[in-house]
Each structure stands twice: as structure tokens, then as C-alpha cells.
């Protein structure tokens, strides 16, 4: 995985090239850079425990990285109806988040 600047963005943001399969687009609602809600397939899911960072734009030695550097999250979440899943999501081009694994 390598970070690269996106064309036309003035070099201010990065995307991550990866060979991880993107399954479905998801929407993440972030507070202070950390997911507080995930919308997938028309359903809203809320984290049952703190989301776990999965990958970074640059290496940092700290155990809990600055959220803006995180390229993916593992989120154990439930819907209001009680449906529960473990989501693994990856940030792709244009700031879009993608589901890469479900119930991993």
C-alpha cells in the first residue's frame, strides 16, 4: 500500500493505492475523526465499542494514531433493530469509504 497525491488537489490530500477488494460503498459519520455511525445498505449502524484503526497514511509509533492519518477502520456496530456486524472499511479515492470485509 502506498499513499499518493490526487491530481488537481494541490497536493493537500492523499489517496491510498491498495489491492484490497472493495465490496460496497459505505458512509461514515465522524466526530473528531473517529466513526460514530456507519450507513450501509440503507441501514444505520452505531459502534458497540471504540472503532479500531486499520492502516495509516504514514507510520506513527503511537498505539492510537491521529484519526486524520487513519486509512481504514474495524467497527463492531449494531443497528437500532439489533442487527450486529463487524465492518472493515477502507478510505478510497475522493474520500469515499468502502466496505472490504463483513463479520471478519
N, C-alpha and C positions, 0 to 999 in steps of 0.2 A: 504494500500500500504506500502511495506517495501523495503528498499534497502538491497542488499546482494552483497558480492563479488562473482565474477565469478570464477569457478575453473580454475586453470592454469594461471591466470593473475597476480599472485604475490600479489594480494590484492590491486592493484593500481587503479582499476576501479570498478564501481558498475553497476548492472542492477536493475531494479525495477520490483518486482512481483506485478501484478495487475489483477483484473478480468474484466478490460475494454476490450471489443471486438476489435480485430484488424481486420480491413476490407481489406486494401490494403497496400502494401509497397510503400513508397514514398522516394524520395531523397531530402534532404535539403542541400542547399549550404549556408554555414555560413560565415559571416565576423565578426570577434571579438566575435564569439559565438552566433550571432543573425542571424536568417534566412534572406537571401536576395533573394533566389529563391527556389521554390518548384517544383519538377518534379513529375507528377502523370499521369499515363495512357498515356505516350508518349507526354504530353504537358507541357511546361514550364510556370509557374505562378510566377508573381512578386508581392510582398506585396504592397497594396494600402495605408496602414498605418502601423505604427510600430507593429510588432508581439507582442502578449500579452503572457507572461509566464503562463503556466498552470501546476503547480506542481514543487516540488523541491526535491532533494535528501535529504537535511537536511533543517530544518526550519531556516529561517533568518528573522529578523524583518523588513528589508528594503522593500520598496514598489517595487523596481526594483532589483531583485536578480542578482547576478553574473551569466552570461549566462551558465557557465560550470555546475552550480548546477541545471539548469532547466531540468525537465524530459518530458515536453510537451509544445506545443505552440498552440495558436489560431491565425491563419493567414488569414486575409482578403486579397485576391490576385486576380489578373487578368492575363489572357494570352495576348499575343500581338494581337490576333484576337478579343479580347474584352470579352471573356468568363470569368465570375466572380464567385468565390466561397468563402465561409468561411470554412477553413480547421481546424480541430483539430487533432493534431498529437501527438504521444507518442513515446518516445525512448524505444526500446525494447532490447532484448539480442543481443550482438555483435555490439552494436552501430547502429542498424537498426532502422529507423524511420517508424512508421505505422500510416496510416490514421485511426482515430477512429470515426470521425464524419465529415459530409459534410453538409454545409449550415445550421449549428446549430443556 
